[in-house]
């Protein structure tokens, strides 16, 4: 039982650490964003060649492959998937295709709009048609959530650390 609790604490701490590290990276990106005039687009970047592009689900892919790609994008890929959570502006329609398209685009925009950032094991493709609908706005390279106010990022960091503190207190009294 003690080993399971130690493992759980370790995994939770790693989750907190990664969440904090992600917040730091986002903060650095938004503060360091200085427009630079370039004569040619970066390798693989299609946004500057033919206008704005979005990354969405490729028609006809299997549900299993799509679910795996969505899990990766919202997990290890660290895409911002908060809008597709229950109650979020992009939760409806509650379909795998809709949620995966939003997550894929989030990852694509955060990772420099390169072709390789819109692959997801062959389950995604680029489009020039804006997939936004209603209150659900798909980000573009200039509208990323990375530019969220520092107060919002700080709130998320405080929430992570308060969860960690509560868990540590609970484990102290439980062991």
One Martini backbone bead per residue (centre of mass of N, CA, C, O) as a GRO file, in nm:
protein
  175
    1UNK     BB    1   0.058   0.063  -0.021
    2UNK     BB    2   0.301   0.253   0.005
    3UNK     BB    3   0.402   0.222  -0.287
    4UNK     BB    4   0.151   0.333  -0.424
    5UNK     BB    5   0.162   0.613  -0.294
    6UNK     BB    6   0.441   0.693  -0.394
    7UNK     BB    7   0.374   0.670  -0.691
    8UNK     BB    8   0.143   0.869  -0.695
    9UNK     BB    9   0.305   1.113  -0.596
   10UNK     BB   10   0.511   1.116  -0.818
   11UNK     BB   11   0.312   1.151  -1.057
   12UNK     BB   12   0.184   1.410  -0.952
   13UNK     BB   13   0.440   1.579  -0.942
   14UNK     BB   14   0.501   1.556  -1.244
   15UNK     BB   15   0.245   1.695  -1.336
   16UNK     BB   16   0.302   1.963  -1.196
   17UNK     BB   17   0.573   2.020  -1.326
   18UNK     BB   18   0.471   2.020  -1.622
   19UNK     BB   19   0.266   2.245  -1.584
   20UNK     BB   20   0.472   2.456  -1.500
   21UNK     BB   21   0.661   2.438  -1.744
   22UNK     BB   22   0.450   2.518  -1.949
   23UNK     BB   23   0.394   2.800  -1.832
   24UNK     BB   24   0.680   2.906  -1.875
   25UNK     BB   25   0.697   2.874  -2.179
   26UNK     BB   26   0.456   3.051  -2.248
   27UNK     BB   27   0.567   3.306  -2.119
   28UNK     BB   28   0.821   3.329  -2.295
   29UNK     BB   29   0.683   3.352  -2.565
   30UNK     BB   30   0.513   3.612  -2.512
   31UNK     BB   31   0.767   3.795  -2.434
   32UNK     BB   32   0.951   3.707  -2.703
   33UNK     BB   33   0.755   3.834  -2.910
   34UNK     BB   34   0.915   3.943  -3.206
   35UNK     BB   35   0.893   4.096  -3.483
   36UNK     BB   36   1.009   3.956  -3.799
   37UNK     BB   37   1.155   4.015  -4.095
   38UNK     BB   38   1.103   3.810  -4.380
   39UNK     BB   39   1.171   3.658  -4.702
   40UNK     BB   40   1.123   3.364  -4.585
   41UNK     BB   41   0.998   3.084  -4.493
   42UNK     BB   42   0.998   2.846  -4.295
   43UNK     BB   43   1.037   2.528  -4.279
   44UNK     BB   44   0.711   2.404  -4.350
   45UNK     BB   45   0.565   2.679  -4.352
   46UNK     BB   46   0.227   2.763  -4.463
   47UNK     BB   47   0.112   3.037  -4.358
   48UNK     BB   48   0.297   3.243  -4.545
   49UNK     BB   49   0.222   3.147  -4.832
   50UNK     BB   50  -0.128   3.093  -4.834
   51UNK     BB   51  -0.197   3.158  -4.554
   52UNK     BB   52  -0.413   3.041  -4.345
   53UNK     BB   53  -0.393   2.748  -4.131
   54UNK     BB   54  -0.538   2.429  -4.050
   55UNK     BB   55  -0.582   2.149  -3.827
   56UNK     BB   56  -0.743   1.843  -3.921
   57UNK     BB   57  -0.932   1.590  -3.976
   58UNK     BB   58  -0.917   1.311  -4.160
   59UNK     BB   59  -1.095   1.153  -4.372
   60UNK     BB   60  -1.147   0.802  -4.283
   61UNK     BB   61  -1.050   0.745  -4.011
   62UNK     BB   62  -1.000   0.574  -3.743
   63UNK     BB   63  -1.113   0.576  -3.423
   64UNK     BB   64  -0.861   0.462  -3.283
   65UNK     BB   65  -0.650   0.654  -3.408
   66UNK     BB   66  -0.791   0.913  -3.317
   67UNK     BB   67  -0.783   0.862  -3.012
   68UNK     BB   68  -0.475   0.839  -2.988
   69UNK     BB   69  -0.413   1.123  -3.099
   70UNK     BB   70  -0.576   1.281  -2.890
   71UNK     BB   71  -0.431   1.178  -2.638
   72UNK     BB   72  -0.156   1.291  -2.721
   73UNK     BB   73  -0.221   1.592  -2.764
   74UNK     BB   74  -0.344   1.628  -2.459
   75UNK     BB   75  -0.083   1.520  -2.342
   76UNK     BB   76   0.224   1.506  -2.452
   77UNK     BB   77   0.161   1.747  -2.660
   78UNK     BB   78   0.025   1.995  -2.501
   79UNK     BB   79  -0.242   2.076  -2.576
   80UNK     BB   80  -0.518   2.293  -2.575
   81UNK     BB   81  -0.816   2.125  -2.422
   82UNK     BB   82  -1.028   2.305  -2.264
   83UNK     BB   83  -1.257   2.363  -2.487
   84UNK     BB   84  -1.335   2.029  -2.492
   85UNK     BB   85  -1.456   2.042  -2.235
   86UNK     BB   86  -1.692   2.034  -2.027
   87UNK     BB   87  -1.839   2.355  -2.101
   88UNK     BB   88  -1.699   2.430  -2.341
   89UNK     BB   89  -1.703   2.597  -2.650
   90UNK     BB   90  -1.607   2.291  -2.799
   91UNK     BB   91  -1.782   2.043  -2.701
   92UNK     BB   92  -1.977   2.120  -2.916
   93UNK     BB   93  -1.970   1.862  -3.059
   94UNK     BB   94  -1.966   1.532  -2.910
   95UNK     BB   95  -1.695   1.446  -3.091
   96UNK     BB   96  -1.411   1.311  -3.205
   97UNK     BB   97  -1.362   1.491  -3.450
   98UNK     BB   98  -1.398   1.766  -3.314
   99UNK     BB   99  -1.189   1.735  -3.084
  100UNK     BB  100  -0.944   1.660  -3.259
  101UNK     BB  101  -0.933   1.912  -3.434
  102UNK     BB  102  -0.878   2.109  -3.206
  103UNK     BB  103  -0.620   1.975  -3.093
  104UNK     BB  104  -0.452   1.973  -3.351
  105UNK     BB  105  -0.453   2.279  -3.393
  106UNK     BB  106  -0.321   2.359  -3.132
  107UNK     BB  107  -0.056   2.212  -3.184
  108UNK     BB  108   0.013   2.341  -3.458
  109UNK     BB  109   0.028   2.639  -3.363
  110UNK     BB  110   0.240   2.600  -3.130
  111UNK     BB  111   0.442   2.436  -3.359
  112UNK     BB  112   0.474   2.637  -3.627
  113UNK     BB  113   0.305   2.528  -3.882
  114UNK     BB  114   0.407   2.256  -3.955
  115UNK     BB  115   0.361   1.972  -4.125
  116UNK     BB  116   0.453   1.780  -3.889
  117UNK     BB  117   0.227   1.912  -3.684
  118UNK     BB  118   0.012   1.766  -3.913
  119UNK     BB  119  -0.034   1.429  -3.861
  120UNK     BB  120  -0.103   1.202  -3.648
  121UNK     BB  121  -0.057   0.930  -3.805
  122UNK     BB  122  -0.253   1.024  -4.056
  123UNK     BB  123  -0.521   1.198  -3.919
  124UNK     BB  124  -0.423   1.468  -4.066
  125UNK     BB  125  -0.497   1.802  -4.208
  126UNK     BB  126  -0.487   2.067  -4.411
  127UNK     BB  127  -0.654   2.394  -4.406
  128UNK     BB  128  -0.818   2.704  -4.535
  129UNK     BB  129  -1.066   2.645  -4.362
  130UNK     BB  130  -1.244   2.770  -4.116
  131UNK     BB  131  -1.356   2.571  -3.829
  132UNK     BB  132  -1.514   2.768  -3.697
  133UNK     BB  133  -1.785   2.797  -3.439
  134UNK     BB  134  -1.940   3.012  -3.293
  135UNK     BB  135  -1.762   2.998  -2.986
  136UNK     BB  136  -1.560   2.831  -3.163
  137UNK     BB  137  -1.215   2.908  -3.174
  138UNK     BB  138  -0.967   2.872  -3.389
  139UNK     BB  139  -0.650   2.895  -3.393
  140UNK     BB  140  -0.379   3.100  -3.470
  141UNK     BB  141  -0.064   3.218  -3.478
  142UNK     BB  142  -0.186   3.512  -3.360
  143UNK     BB  143  -0.414   3.359  -3.132
  144UNK     BB  144  -0.290   3.238  -2.897
  145UNK     BB  145  -0.304   3.129  -2.568
  146UNK     BB  146  -0.009   3.226  -2.503
  147UNK     BB  147  -0.141   3.532  -2.465
  148UNK     BB  148  -0.223   3.509  -2.194
  149UNK     BB  149  -0.263   3.624  -1.907
  150UNK     BB  150  -0.075   3.609  -1.624
  151UNK     BB  151  -0.310   3.568  -1.423
  152UNK     BB  152  -0.408   3.300  -1.548
  153UNK     BB  153  -0.145   3.138  -1.515
  154UNK     BB  154  -0.124   3.179  -1.207
  155UNK     BB  155  -0.386   3.036  -1.133
  156UNK     BB  156  -0.303   2.756  -1.242
  157UNK     BB  157  -0.054   2.725  -1.059
  158UNK     BB  158  -0.202   2.746  -0.788
  159UNK     BB  159  -0.380   2.499  -0.831
  160UNK     BB  160  -0.158   2.289  -0.848
  161UNK     BB  161  -0.025   2.346  -0.568
  162UNK     BB  162  -0.282   2.297  -0.397
  163UNK     BB  163  -0.314   2.001  -0.475
  164UNK     BB  164  -0.042   1.907  -0.369
  165UNK     BB  165  -0.081   1.991  -0.074
  166UNK     BB  166  -0.333   1.821  -0.020
  167UNK     BB  167  -0.203   1.547  -0.085
  168UNK     BB  168   0.022   1.557   0.126
  169UNK     BB  169  -0.161   1.579   0.372
  170UNK     BB  170  -0.317   1.320   0.322
  171UNK     BB  171  -0.068   1.129   0.325
  172UNK     BB  172   0.028   1.191   0.612
  173UNK     BB  173  -0.242   1.084   0.756
  174UNK     BB  174  -0.252   0.797   0.614
  175UNK     BB  175   0.042   0.685   0.694
   0.00000   0.00000   0.00000
